[in-house]
Amino acid sequence: MAGYLYFPREGDDRVARSRQSDQGLVLDYAADGRLIGIEMPDPTPEAFEALLTLMRELDCADPERELMPLKRALAC
């Protein structure tokens, strides 16, 4: 099982490059450098916290609410 968070995309945006974070998250970027997705290859509570921290650093609107379904799934 893996988790993927999609960010807004424009037109035919595709992943042009990916970068793995220190916490094991994979950040996907469009050709123009915009972040268009984050993959959580190993959805653990620790990876969830890393994703939540990253979303706060990116000034995402209400990351706690956005990630609530994933948090609930990890609690099972």
C-alpha positions in Angstrom: 0.0 0.0 0.0 1.2 3.5 -0.8 -0.4 7.0 -0.4 -0.3 9.8 -3.0 -1.3 13.4 -2.5 -2.1 15.3 -5.7 -1.5 19.0 -5.9 -3.2 21.2 -8.4 -2.0 20.6 -12.0 -2.2 22.6 -15.1 -3.2 21.2 -18.5 -1.1 18.2 -19.3 1.3 18.4 -16.3 3.3 15.3 -15.9 6.1 14.4 -13.5 9.3 15.7 -14.9 11.5 14.9 -12.0 11.2 13.4 -8.5 13.2 13.9 -5.3 13.1 11.7 -2.2 13.0 13.5 1.1 15.0 12.5 4.1 11.8 11.1 5.6 11.3 8.8 2.6 8.6 10.8 0.9 8.8 11.2 -2.9 8.2 14.7 -4.2 7.1 15.0 -7.8 7.6 18.1 -9.8 6.3 19.4 -13.1 8.8 20.6 -15.8 8.5 24.2 -14.6 9.4 23.2 -11.0 6.0 23.2 -9.4 5.3 20.5 -6.8 2.4 18.4 -8.2 2.4 15.4 -5.9 3.9 13.7 -2.9 4.1 9.9 -2.7 4.2 8.1 0.6 5.7 4.7 -0.4 5.5 3.4 3.2 2.4 4.9 4.9 3.4 4.7 8.5 2.4 7.1 11.4 6.0 8.5 11.1 5.7 9.1 7.4 2.3 10.7 8.0 3.9 13.2 10.5 6.6 13.9 7.9 4.0 14.6 5.3 2.0 16.9 7.7 5.2 18.8 8.5 6.1 19.2 4.9 2.6 20.5 4.0 2.9 23.0 6.8 6.3 24.2 5.4 4.6 24.6 2.0 1.9 26.7 3.6 -0.8 24.3 2.4 -4.3 25.3 3.5 -5.5 23.3 6.5 -3.2 20.2 6.1 -4.7 18.5 9.1 -8.2 18.5 7.5 -6.7 17.4 4.1 -4.9 14.5 5.6 -7.7 13.3 8.0 -8.7 10.4 5.7 -5.1 9.1 5.6 -4.7 9.5 9.3 -7.9 7.5 9.9 -6.6 4.8 7.5 -3.3 4.5 9.3 -5.1 4.1 12.7 -6.6 0.8 11.5 
